[in-house]
Amino acid sequence: MSVPSESYLKVAYDLRPAKQTERRMLIDALQRLALSGFDIGDYQYTGFGSIFFVDFILFHKLLGLKRLLSVEYSEKIEKRVKFNRPFKQIDISMNSITDVIPTLSADRKHLLWLDYDDVLKKSHIADLVLAGTYLPPGSILLVTVDVEPPGGEQDGPNEWKQHFEDQAGDYLGPFTQLESFAESNLLTVNTRVLERAIASGLVAREARFLPLFWFVYQDGHKMLTLGGMIATDAEARKVEGSTLRGAGYYRGEFSGEPYSIRVPNLTRKERMYLDREMPCADNWTTDEFELDLESIRDYREVYRYLPAYAELLL
C-alpha cells in the first residue's frame, strides 16, 4: 500500500517551472489525442490533488474533464484537502491509491497519474501492476518517481543495489551486477522496473502498454515521468495517425534518451525579449545580454509551455 510523503509541507506545487512545463506538455498531448478521436473530455482523471489541486484545475479548465477523483491517504489533512477543493466536480477519496485502483469503473476510460514524490518503492510497483490489470483499453497511465540515489549520495552503488533488490525484486530483470547501479544508470534502472511492472499487470490481457511519454526534469530532485496508453490495435492505430507523434516531447519507446525538460533561469524582461524571436533558428543568439547558446535552445523547447509567475499585491 502506498503511503505518500508529505511534500505538500515543503513544496508549493504550483511554483515549480519544470513540473508545470511537464503538465502543459501533457495537456498539449491530450489535446492532440482528442483531435484524433479520443474522447478525452469524457475520461476520468484520478490523481493526488493534495491541498493544491494543480493538475485538477488545469485538466478541468483546459481539457474539459468533468469526472475527477483526488486520492489522499493522510487523514490528518482531510479538512485542508476538502477546504481547498476548487470545483464541486472533484470527488475526494481519503484512502490509499492501492485500494482505489481496483474500484475504478471499467465502463469509462481513465487518465491515472501516480505522481509519487519519493524514490521507487515496492508499493509503487504493486500499484502499477494493479493499473495494468484494471484500466480499460484507451486509458492513459502516468507514473512519476524520484530518481535520485536512494538514501542519498552518502551511500554508494552497494547500498543502492540493495535498495532496488529489496523494493523491486524480480522486476530488476538483467540488473544484477554492481555496475548496473552506478548513479549514472539509476534512471535506466527505474525506467525498466516501472515498464516491467505495468507489463506484468497486462500479461493476461489482449492489450499492451503503448509508450507516449518519457520525461526527466528537476526542480530540486531529479524526477522521472513515464507514461503511455493501455492499447489494443484499434487505439494504437489512432495514436499512429495523430499529430502527437510529431511533438518534440513524444517518446514512442523507452529507449535512447528521455525528453529532458530544462528551464533556463531568466528574468521576465529576458523572457519577453526571447519570446519575440521564438521559435528561433538553431544557431540564433543575442548580444543584448549574456546567454549561452544551449540555454537559448532549451528555452526554445519549452517557451510555449512555460508558466509566467508574477507577484500580486492584494
Buried (B, 14 or more C-beta within 10 A) or exposed (E): EBEBEEBBEEBEBBEBBBBBBBBBBBBBBBBBBBEBEBEBEEBBBBBBBBBBBBBBBBBBEBBEBBBBBBBBBBEEBEEEBBEBBBEEEBEBBBBBBBBBBEEBEEEBBBBBBBBBBBBBBBBBBBBBBBBBBBBBBBBBBBBBBBBBBBEEEEEBBEBBBBBBEEBBEEBBEEBEEEEBBBEEBBBBBBBBBBBBBBBBBBEEBEBBBBBBBBBBBBBEBBBBBBBBBBBBEEBBEBBEEBBBEEBEBBBBEBEEEBBBBBBBEBEEEBBEBBEEBEEBEEEBEEEEEEBEEEBBBBBBBBBEBBBEEEEEEE
